[in-house]
């Protein structure tokens, strides 16, 4: 005879956890319930309390980032499940911590929750590196837009005559402007020989009266840019070293049109080197959110909108598709 399944539902908050224990024979009635803090010491008490109650399965809501410490404290001792908060929504005006935790456990036993994929600790560290690098790149783009806006305010039209404002020519001229150089004839000497704009056009774009305060802000922006570039290089190096044992998977992905090493590393960080958790390609496509949805009522589909899915993977696949479309 199989042992009785005992489940704990945890309603996660920033400073407090509401925990309810139920068994599969009577999921409507809590065997026991208790509130814990979210600090390290309280999480140890929670672990001991769950073990004492014979809990084997733990389900919690994906509340912001506050579920992560709870997951880390319990993942070695229990089968953990992370439910999307929308799938555990209760009636309006009836929000109670213990009721939410009990509903969470009950719906888990009835297979009514939408559960999220949480990779193992090693893959989570890959994701941390990959997503941090993406955030740095986003900040770099924001910074480039801010630099361009600053130049426009100083009547410097450099972005109109160079393809890449932060490329070789643009960066050298920006550094000179930040240091106080204002003579267009001196600035155009910093341009690359293959620049499409003529020396006259470049000199005209650099003739604006840039103020000392603008130069000071530009100096700070360029310092931040250098730091971001350094961080991106370090994160990329760390990610390559972390995935050193999975180079065969990286090389196989790079054989696809439009897909290079950087994208391959990000894909493996998101789904793993073998995507083993996904039993079928359709399941993976659904998780990413690149398949039609289905909202049917009375035999008619009201919407075929795709699910949100994994945003990082959807972004990557869009970029790869654009790259593949431009590949000969």
C-alpha positions, -999 to 999 in steps of 0.1 A, spaced: 0 0 0 14 34 -10 19 59 17 -6 87 20 3 119 0 8 148 24 10 183 8 20 216 22 7 248 6 27 280 13 13 315 7 45 335 3 49 371 14 80 393 18 83 390 56 59 361 63 49 326 51 14 311 58 17 273 57 -11 247 56 -7 209 56 -33 186 41 -35 150 30 -49 136 -2 -79 119 15 -92 151 30 -79 181 10 -106 204 22 -95 203 58 -61 215 71 -43 190 93 -22 219 107 -13 254 99 13 279 110 30 312 101 67 315 97 90 345 91 110 346 58 145 349 74 171 321 74 164 310 109 127 308 104 132 288 72 151 262 92 121 260 116 98 256 86 119 227 72 118 209 106 81 215 110 73 201 75 95 170 81 77 164 114 44 164 96 55 139 70 52 163 41 65 150 8 52 176 -17 53 214 -12 36 239 -35 40 277 -33 30 307 -54 55 326 -75 51 358 -55 76 383 -71 111 371 -61 102 362 -25 96 325 -33 133 320 -41 148 318 -6 120 294 4 127 272 -26 164 271 -18 158 262 18 135 233 9 146 219 -24 169 192 -10 142 176 12 110 179 -8 94 177 -42 87 214 -48 62 229 -72 59 266 -82 24 277 -91 15 307 -112 -4 331 -90 -32 336 -114 -41 299 -113 -47 302 -75 -69 333 -76 -98 333 -51 -131 351 -50 -128 388 -49 -129 404 -14 -120 371 3 -82 373 5 -70 354 36 -35 339 40 -44 305 53 -73 302 29 -50 310 0 -25 284 12 -52 257 17 -66 265 -18 -31 261 -32 -27 227 -18 -62 216 -27 -59 227 -63 -25 211 -66 -40 177 -55 -67 183 -81 -42 191 -108 -58 225 -114 -27 247 -110 -5 260 -138 30 251 -126 62 269 -136 94 252 -147 122 258 -122 156 244 -133 182 229 -110 206 251 -91 234 249 -117 212 259 -146 197 287 -124 233 301 -121 236 300 -159 204 319 -162 216 344 -137 247 351 -158 228 352 -191 200 374 -180 224 397 -162 244 402 -194 211 410 -212 202 436 -186 236 452 -191 231 453 -228 197 469 -223 213 495 -201 240 501 -228 213 509 -254 196 533 -229 229 550 -223 235 554 -260 201 571 -264 209 594 -234 243 603 -250 226 611 -283 200 633 -265 228 651 -247 247 658 -280 215 671 -296 211 695 -267 246 707 -273 239 710 -311 263 682 -319 249 661 -348 275 633 -347 249 605 -349 237 619 -382 271 612 -399 284 581 -382 266 547 -384 274 537 -349 276 565 -323 296 542 -299 317 526 -326 354 534 -332 350 568 -347 321 579 -326 337 568 -293 371 586 -300 353 618 -309 330 615 -278 361 611 -256 377 642 -271 345 662 -266 343 651 -230 379 663 -224 371 697 -238 382 696 -274 359 719 -294 378 725 -327 360 706 -355 392 703 -375 410 685 -347 380 663 -340 377 651 -376 413 638 -374 399 611 -351 376 597 -378 383 564 -395 395 565 -431 365 546 -444 339 569 -429 312 576 -456 306 612 -445 330 638 -460 353 658 -437 332 689 -444 300 671 -433 317 657 -402 331 691 -392 297 707 -397 281 682 -374 307 690 -347 304 728 -348 278 731 -320 286 751 -289 287 723 -263 286 737 -227 310 727 -199 281 711 -180 272 690 -210 309 678 -212 308 669 -175 277 647 -180 292 632 -211 323 622 -191 302 604 -166 282 587 -193 313 574 -210 327 562 -177 295 542 -171 297 529 -207 332 516 -201 321 499 -169 291 483 -186 313 470 -215 337 456 -189 309 438 -170 294 424 -203 328 409 -212 332 394 -177 297 379 -177 303 365 -211 335 349 -200 319 335 -169 290 320 -189 314 304 -214 334 288 -185 302 276 -168 291 259 -201 325 245 -210 312 209 -205 284 215 -230 304 227 -260 289 200 -282 254 213 -276 267 249 -283 283 238 -316 252 219 -327 230 250 -321 255 272 -340 249 251 -371 214 267 -374 211 297 -397 211 330 -378 223 315 -346 258 322 -332 276 313 -300 261 341 -279 226 331 -287 235 294 -282 248 300 -247 216 319 -238 194 291 -251 212 265 -231 210 287 -200 172 289 -204 162 253 -214 193 232 -205 218 214 -228 192 187 -238 159 204 -229 152 171 -211 124 184 -190 102 189 -221 89 156 -233 78 168 -268 87 197 -291 51 209 -288 55 211 -250 86 232 -254 69 255 -279 40 260 -255 63 268 -227 82 294 -248 49 309 -260 54 304 -297 23 284 -305 -14 295 -309 -35 296 -278 -71 283 -276 -100 299 -258 -131 279 -267 -167 284 -257 -198 267 -271 -176 251 -298 -162 284 -310 -127 297 -305 -128 332 -290 -91 338 -292 -60 321 -307 -35 345 -290 -2 329 -280 5 325 -243 31 348 -227 56 320 -222 92 325 -214 101 360 -224 138 355 -227 134 326 -251 108 344 -272 131 374 -275 160 351 -285 139 333 -311 127 366 -326 163 378 -329 175 345 -344 146 345 -369 156 380 -381 192 369 -384 182 338 -403 161 359 -427 192 379 -436 215 348 -440 225 339 -475 
